[in-house]
């Protein structure tokens, strides 16, 4: 057991830096809603998602990718001129998305993913795609002997902000992956494990400040959907940088789990 890879529960830029430093499998968790939206896009047949941090860069990239789907938000609301907001349920109500490219930007999750390029592997995860995420992560960590760093997205650019839904989701995923919890993360894991037992995921999600904001602007069903476990099959993984001219503006994400393409069902 002492030789088993360990799991770290972290947040924000510090977590991305730790994943890069340790050559870890990084799992970026933006539970409301980027992680779930990206997984939903892949379940619906999107071929790749180009995640960028800045809105202007997303629009400029769309000029080079005229057939791409623009997906994103600021302050929880769909951006002007974008096809979809950062909403899994909007994605599910869209016309056929098979083989499309999506350009995605969001307030928090996109910022963390673009800062986490140089980990051993970087995955997009939440409780919604827990099944394939956990199976792949445990197998790969054991085979390749690399630690796992769960990164709660939090609230960019506040590096100290605690998002209960992100932290609880990281704890839930860590428990199901089943590797030893690293000593620096033990207190956090124990605390959130207690909250999960006492309150459950749905209550933690619904009572968070971000959920309250989303419910105020009409996304109550998104909050409930994002709190449900094992609803999506996609395993989104960062495959490389996205550039605009000579600048890196984001990361490309593709689906490792292509055996469960729900777009055909």
C-alpha positions in Angstrom: 0.0 0.0 0.0 2.9 2.4 0.8 4.0 2.1 -2.9 0.6 3.0 -4.3 0.2 6.4 -6.0 -1.5 8.9 -3.8 -4.4 11.4 -4.4 -4.1 15.1 -3.6 -7.1 17.3 -3.2 -6.2 20.8 -4.3 -7.7 23.9 -5.8 -7.1 26.5 -8.5 -3.7 27.5 -9.9 -1.8 25.9 -7.0 -3.4 22.5 -7.9 -2.4 22.8 -11.5 1.1 23.7 -10.5 1.3 20.7 -8.2 0.1 18.4 -11.0 2.8 19.7 -13.3 5.5 19.5 -10.7 4.7 15.9 -9.7 4.0 14.6 -13.2 0.5 13.7 -12.0 -2.8 12.9 -13.6 -4.7 16.1 -13.1 -8.5 16.1 -12.9 -10.0 19.6 -13.2 -13.4 19.7 -11.5 -15.7 22.6 -12.3 -18.9 21.0 -11.1 -21.2 23.9 -12.0 -20.9 23.6 -14.9 -17.9 23.5 -17.2 -16.9 19.9 -16.5 -20.4 18.6 -17.1 -21.0 20.7 -20.2 -17.8 19.6 -21.8 -18.6 15.9 -21.1 -22.2 16.4 -22.4 -20.8 17.9 -25.7 -18.8 14.8 -26.3 -21.7 12.5 -25.4 -23.6 14.3 -28.1 -20.9 13.6 -30.7 -18.7 16.7 -30.7 -15.3 15.7 -32.0 -13.1 18.2 -30.1 -13.5 21.1 -27.7 -11.1 24.0 -27.9 -11.0 25.5 -24.4 -9.9 29.2 -24.3 -9.6 31.5 -21.4 -10.6 34.8 -23.0 -13.8 35.7 -24.8 -12.0 37.8 -27.4 -9.7 34.8 -28.2 -12.8 32.6 -28.6 -14.3 35.0 -31.1 -11.0 35.3 -33.0 -10.6 31.6 -33.1 -14.1 31.2 -34.4 -13.1 33.3 -37.4 -10.5 30.7 -38.2 -13.0 27.9 -37.5 -16.2 29.2 -39.1 -18.1 25.9 -38.7 -17.3 25.7 -35.0 -19.9 25.9 -32.3 -19.3 28.8 -29.8 -20.1 27.7 -26.3 -19.6 29.8 -23.2 -20.6 32.1 -20.4 -19.6 35.0 -18.1 -21.4 35.5 -14.8 -23.4 32.3 -15.6 -25.1 33.7 -18.7 -24.6 32.8 -22.3 -22.3 35.2 -24.1 -23.7 37.4 -26.9 -23.4 35.8 -30.3 -22.6 32.3 -28.9 -24.6 29.3 -30.0 -24.8 27.8 -26.5 -24.2 28.8 -22.9 -22.2 26.8 -20.4 -25.2 24.5 -19.9 -25.4 20.7 -20.3 -29.1 20.9 -20.8 -28.9 23.5 -23.5 -26.4 21.1 -25.3 -28.9 18.2 -25.0 -31.7 20.4 -26.5 -29.5 21.4 -29.5 -29.7 20.0 -33.1 -27.2 17.3 -34.2 -23.7 18.1 -32.9 -22.0 15.0 -34.4 -18.4 15.6 -35.6 -18.6 19.3 -34.7 -15.8 21.4 -33.2 -16.8 23.5 -30.1 -14.9 26.6 -28.9 -15.5 26.8 -25.2 -14.9 29.5 -22.6 -16.1 30.0 -19.1 -15.5 32.1 -16.0 -13.7 29.4 -14.0 -13.2 26.0 -15.5 -11.7 27.2 -18.7 -9.2 29.3 -16.8 -8.0 26.2 -14.8 -7.9 23.9 -17.8 -5.7 26.4 -19.8 -3.3 26.6 -16.7 -2.9 22.8 -16.5 -1.4 21.8 -19.8 1.8 20.2 -18.6 0.6 17.6 -16.1 1.2 14.0 -17.1 -2.4 13.9 -18.3 -5.2 16.4 -17.7 -8.8 15.2 -17.5 -12.1 17.1 -17.2 -14.2 15.5 -14.5 -17.1 15.8 -12.2 -19.6 13.4 -10.6 -21.6 13.3 -13.9 -18.9 11.3 -15.7 -17.5 9.7 -12.6 -17.7 6.1 -14.0 -15.3 6.3 -16.9 -13.1 8.8 -15.2 -12.5 6.7 -12.1 -11.9 3.5 -14.1 -9.3 5.1 -16.4 -7.6 7.1 -13.6 -7.2 4.1 -11.3 -5.9 1.9 -14.0 -3.5 4.5 -15.4 -2.2 5.6 -12.0 -1.5 2.0 -11.0 0.1 1.1 -14.3 2.3 4.3 -14.7 2.9 4.9 -11.0 1.9 8.5 -11.1 -0.1 10.4 -8.4 -3.5 11.9 -9.0 -4.2 15.6 -8.3 -7.9 16.6 -8.1 -8.2 20.3 -8.8 -11.3 22.1 -7.6 -11.8 25.0 -10.0 -13.1 27.4 -7.4 -13.7 31.0 -8.5 -11.2 32.6 -10.8 -9.1 34.7 -10.1 -9.6 34.3 -6.3 -7.2 31.5 -5.5 -8.5 31.1 -1.9 -12.2 30.9 -2.7 -13.9 27.6 -1.7 -16.6 26.2 -4.0 -18.4 23.6 -2.0 -19.7 21.7 -5.0 -16.2 21.5 -6.5 -14.6 20.4 -3.2 -17.3 17.8 -2.5 -17.0 16.5 -6.0 -13.3 16.1 -5.7 -13.8 14.2 -2.4 -16.4 12.0 -4.0 -14.2 11.1 -6.9 -11.2 10.5 -4.6 -13.2 8.0 -2.5 -14.3 6.1 -5.6 -10.8 6.1 -7.2 -9.7 4.4 -4.0 -6.0 5.3 -3.9 -4.4 6.5 -0.6 -5.1 10.1 0.3 -1.8 12.1 0.6 -1.1 13.4 4.1 -1.5 17.1 3.1 -5.0 16.4 1.8 -6.3 14.1 4.6 -8.0 16.8 6.7 -9.8 18.2 3.6 -10.9 14.8 2.5 -12.2 13.8 5.9 -14.1 17.0 6.2 -15.8 16.8 2.9 -16.5 13.0 3.3 -18.4 13.9 6.5 -20.4 16.5 4.6 -21.2 14.0 1.8 -22.5 11.5 4.4 -24.5 14.1 6.3 -25.9 16.2 3.5 -25.4 14.4 0.2 -24.2 15.8 -3.1 -27.5 17.5 -4.2 -27.8 19.5 -1.0 -24.2 20.6 -1.2 -24.7 21.7 -4.8 -28.0 23.5 -4.3 -26.9 25.5 -1.3 -23.7 26.8 -2.8 -23.4 30.4 -3.7 -22.8 29.6 -7.4 -25.9 27.4 -7.5 -28.0 30.2 -5.9 -26.8 32.5 -8.7 -27.6 30.0 -11.4 -31.1 29.3 -10.0 -31.8 33.1 -9.9 -31.1 33.4 -13.6 -33.1 30.3 -14.7 -30.7 27.4 -14.5 -32.2 25.4 -11.6 -32.4 22.2 -13.8 -28.7 22.5 -14.7 -27.8 22.5 -11.0 -29.8 19.3 -10.4 -28.4 17.7 -13.5 -24.8 18.5 -12.5 -25.3 16.9 -9.1 -26.3 13.6 -10.5 -23.8 10.8 -10.5 -22.8 8.7 -13.6 -25.1 10.3 -16.1 -22.5 10.8 -18.8 -20.0 8.5 -20.6 -17.4 10.9 -21.9 -13.8 11.0 -20.7 -12.5 14.4 -21.8 -8.7 14.7 -21.9 -6.4 17.6 -22.8 -4.4 16.7 -25.9 -2.4 19.8 -26.6 -2.2 23.6 -26.8 -4.4 25.8 -28.9 -2.6 28.7 -30.5 -3.6 32.0 -32.2 -0.7 33.3 -34.1 2.3 32.8 -31.8 0.2 32.9 -28.6 -1.1 29.9 -26.7 -4.7 30.8 -25.9 -6.1 27.5 -24.7 -6.1 23.7 -24.8 -7.6 21.1 -27.1 -9.8 18.5 -25.4 -10.8 15.2 -26.9 -12.9 12.2 -25.7 -10.9 9.1 -24.7 -14.0 7.1 -24.2 -15.3 6.8 -27.8 -16.9 3.4 -27.2 -20.1 5.0 -25.8 -21.0 7.6 -28.3 -24.6 8.5 -27.4 -25.0 10.7 -30.5 -25.7 7.4 -32.4 -28.3 6.2 -29.9 
